[in-house]
Amino acid sequence: MTAFCRDCLADAADEARRCKACGSLRIRSHPELATLGIAHLDCDAFYAAIEKRDDPSLRDKPVIVGGGSRRGVVSTCCYVARIFGVRSAMPMFKALELCPNAVVVRPDFTKYTAAAKQIRDMMRALTPLVEPLSLDEAYMDLSGTERLHGVPPAKTLAGLARRVEAEVGISVSIGLSFNKFLAKLASELDKPRGFAVIGRAEALTFLRDKPVGFIRGAGAALQARLARDGITHIAQLQDMSERELAERYGNTGLWLHRLSHAQDTRNVEPDGELKSISSETTFDTNISSFAELEAILWRQAERVSARAKASDVGGRTVVLKLKSASFKTRTRSVSLEAPTQLADKIFRIARDALRKEADGTAYRLLGVGISHIASAADCDPLDLVDDGAGKRAAAEHAMDKVREKFGTDALKKGRSTRR
C-alpha cells in the first residue's frame, strides 16, 4: 500500500486525485506509507476548538482563549484569529490590537482535560506505547500493530483521526515517520486536519533547506550562537563533520550532527516527558489582599488537579509562583511525603506558602503547580495525621463524578465563586 483515502480508508492509486470508493479528495500517498510506525498527534487549536464545539455561535468567529484582561496572555487561538497574526503566548493587549473583533474566552481546564483523556484513551486502545507531551499532543509507536489491527499504522492513525472528530468533536493533525524528531515535524506541516509523512528516502533532503530553529530544542540562545558562526540552516550542519561540530560545540555539536542527519534513537516512552503541571493567571489590577489571592489560588489548584486526574498522575512537590508589580518572581516549593492530585491538598499546601508571601506586596500574577510527577496509583494514601483529609478527598472525588456526568459548572465549592 502506497496510497489510501483518509476518509473511507480504501486503497488508492498513487496518482489518484479522488477516491473511487467514496469520492473524497483526501488521498494520502507516499512510497513508504506501509512501513512507517512512529507518529505524533497534535490537536488543532485545542482549547479554542473545544470552545467552538461547545458554543456553535463561535464557529466562524476569531476566538482567543486566555486571560480575560489586556494584561493576560493568549493560551491559544483558533485559525481564524491566526490569520490576523495572533499567536499563543502573545500578550492579550497585542492580540486584541491585531484582532479587535476577537471573542476572548477564559480557559476551562476541566473540560479540556476531559477531552484530552478521551483522546488519550482512544490512542491507548491502539497501542500501549503512547507518550504524552501535553494535554493536546502525544507520540505513538504503532510499529508491529498491523497484525493486531489488520491494517498498516497509517490507516490506523487515519481511523483514529476520524473517530476523534466524530466522538470528541474536534480535529487533529498527524505526523508519521520513522522517528520522533521527524514525526513531530511532520505533524506541523499540514494543519489543520493534516496527515503528513516524512520517509527515510527524503529525510535528509527535507531537512536541508530548513533553518536550524526547525530542530526541536535549538532555542533562541543556541540559534544566536550558531548564527554568530555563520550557521543558519540545517544544510550547513549536514555539511560539517561530526568531529568539527563536537570540537566547536561539545555534546551539543554531537546532538546537532545527529538530528541534522535525521538520526533520533529515542523510544516512545509511555511514562512520557510530563515533568510538571501548572496553571497561572495575570490579574487585571495588582492584588495584595490575602483573601483575594486565596480565592484565585483555589481556582488555579482546581485546574491543576483536573489536568493531573485526566493524565492519571500526581505530584510530590507543590509549587507556588508569584510575580510582583515590579516583575520580580517569587517561587516557593513544598515537598510532600506522598504525591497528590487532589485540588484540596494542592490548595492547602500552596495557601500556607501564600500566607507567608502576602506581606503587603502587590502581585500581578499567581500560579500553582505540581512537579516530580508520579502515577495516580501512588497518590493520596490514607492520612493518619489529618483526620479530615479522607472525608475531603471522598467529597472531591464525588464532585468529580457529578461534573463528569452533568458538566463543569454543575457543582462548585463556595470558595470558587468568590471574586
Secondary structure as the mmCIF struct_conf table of DSSP 4:
data_model
#
loop_
_struct_conf.conf_type_id
_struct_conf.id
_struct_conf.beg_label_comp_id
_struct_conf.beg_label_asym_id
_struct_conf.beg_label_seq_id
_struct_conf.end_label_comp_id
_struct_conf.end_label_asym_id
_struct_conf.end_label_seq_id
STRN STRN1 ALA A 3 CYS A 5
TURN_TY1_P TURN_TY1_P1 ARG A 6 CYS A 8
STRN STRN2 ASP A 11 ASP A 11
TURN_TY1_P TURN_TY1_P2 ASP A 14 GLU A 15
BEND BEND1 ARG A 17 ARG A 18
TURN_TY1_P TURN_TY1_P3 LYS A 20 CYS A 22
BEND BEND2 LEU A 25 LEU A 25
STRN STRN3 ILE A 27 SER A 29
TURN_TY1_P TURN_TY1_P4 PRO A 31 THR A 35
STRN STRN4 ILE A 38 CYS A 43
TURN_TY1_P TURN_TY1_P5 ASP A 44 ALA A 45
HELX_RH_AL_P HELX_RH_AL_P1 PHE A 46 ASP A 54
HELX_RH_3T_P HELX_RH_3T_P1 PRO A 56 LEU A 58
TURN_TY1_P TURN_TY1_P6 ARG A 59 ASP A 60
BEND BEND3 LYS A 61 LYS A 61
STRN STRN5 VAL A 63 GLY A 66
BEND BEND4 GLY A 68 SER A 69
TURN_TY1_P TURN_TY1_P7 ARG A 70 ARG A 71
BEND BEND5 GLY A 72 GLY A 72
STRN STRN6 VAL A 73 VAL A 73
STRN STRN7 VAL A 74 CYS A 77
HELX_RH_AL_P HELX_RH_AL_P2 TYR A 79 ILE A 83
TURN_TY1_P TURN_TY1_P8 PHE A 84 GLY A 85
TURN_TY1_P TURN_TY1_P9 SER A 88 ALA A 89
STRN STRN8 PRO A 91 PRO A 91
HELX_RH_AL_P HELX_RH_AL_P3 MET A 92 LEU A 98
TURN_TY1_P TURN_TY1_P10 PRO A 100 ASN A 101
HELX_LH_PP_P HELX_LH_PP_P1 ALA A 102 ALA A 102
STRN STRN9 VAL A 103 VAL A 105
HELX_RH_AL_P HELX_RH_AL_P4 PHE A 109 ARG A 124
TURN_TY1_P TURN_TY1_P11 ALA A 125 LEU A 126
BEND BEND6 PRO A 128 PRO A 128
STRN STRN10 VAL A 130 SER A 134
TURN_TY1_P TURN_TY1_P12 LEU A 135 ASP A 136
STRN STRN11 GLU A 137 ASP A 141
TURN_TY1_P TURN_TY1_P13 SER A 143 GLY A 144
HELX_RH_AL_P HELX_RH_AL_P5 GLU A 146 HIS A 149
BEND BEND7 GLY A 150 VAL A 151
HELX_RH_AL_P HELX_RH_AL_P6 PRO A 153 GLU A 167
TURN_TY1_P TURN_TY1_P14 VAL A 168 VAL A 168
BEND BEND8 GLY A 169 GLY A 169
STRN STRN12 VAL A 172 SER A 177
BEND BEND9 PHE A 178 ASN A 179
HELX_RH_AL_P HELX_RH_AL_P7 LYS A 180 SER A 187
TURN_TY1_P TURN_TY1_P15 GLU A 188 GLU A 188
BEND BEND10 LEU A 189 ASP A 190
BEND BEND11 PRO A 192 ARG A 193
STRN STRN13 PHE A 195 VAL A 197
TURN_TY1_P TURN_TY1_P16 ARG A 200 GLU A 202
HELX_RH_AL_P HELX_RH_AL_P8 ALA A 203 ARG A 208
TURN_TY1_P TURN_TY1_P17 ASP A 209 ASP A 209
BEND BEND12 LYS A 210 LYS A 210
STRN STRN14 PRO A 211 PRO A 211
HELX_RH_3T_P HELX_RH_3T_P2 VAL A 212 PHE A 214
BEND BEND13 ILE A 215 ILE A 215
TURN_TY1_P TURN_TY1_P18 ARG A 216 GLY A 217
HELX_RH_AL_P HELX_RH_AL_P9 ALA A 220 ARG A 228
TURN_TY1_P TURN_TY1_P19 ASP A 229 GLY A 230
STRN STRN15 HIS A 233 HIS A 233
HELX_RH_AL_P HELX_RH_AL_P10 ILE A 234 GLN A 238
TURN_TY1_P TURN_TY1_P20 ASP A 239 ASP A 239
BEND BEND14 MET A 240 MET A 240
HELX_RH_AL_P HELX_RH_AL_P11 GLU A 242 TYR A 249
TURN_TY1_P TURN_TY1_P21 GLY A 250 GLY A 250
HELX_RH_AL_P HELX_RH_AL_P12 ASN A 251 SER A 260
TURN_TY1_P TURN_TY1_P22 HIS A 261 ALA A 262
TURN_TY1_P TURN_TY1_P23 PRO A 270 ASP A 271
BEND BEND15 GLU A 273 GLU A 273
STRN STRN16 SER A 276 ILE A 287
HELX_RH_AL_P HELX_RH_AL_P13 PHE A 290 ALA A 310
TURN_TY1_P TURN_TY1_P24 SER A 311 ASP A 312
STRN STRN17 VAL A 313 SER A 324
TURN_TY1_P TURN_TY1_P25 ALA A 325 SER A 326
STRN STRN18 THR A 329 THR A 340
HELX_RH_AL_P HELX_RH_AL_P14 ALA A 343 GLU A 357
BEND BEND16 ASP A 359 GLY A 360
STRN STRN19 TYR A 363 SER A 375
HELX_RH_3T_P HELX_RH_3T_P3 ALA A 376 ASP A 378
BEND BEND17 CYS A 379 CYS A 379
BEND BEND18 LEU A 384 VAL A 385
TURN_TY1_P TURN_TY1_P26 ASP A 387 GLY A 388
HELX_RH_AL_P HELX_RH_AL_P15 ALA A 389 PHE A 406
HELX_RH_3T_P HELX_RH_3T_P4 THR A 408 ALA A 410
HELX_RH_3T_P HELX_RH_3T_P5 GLY A 414 THR A 417
#
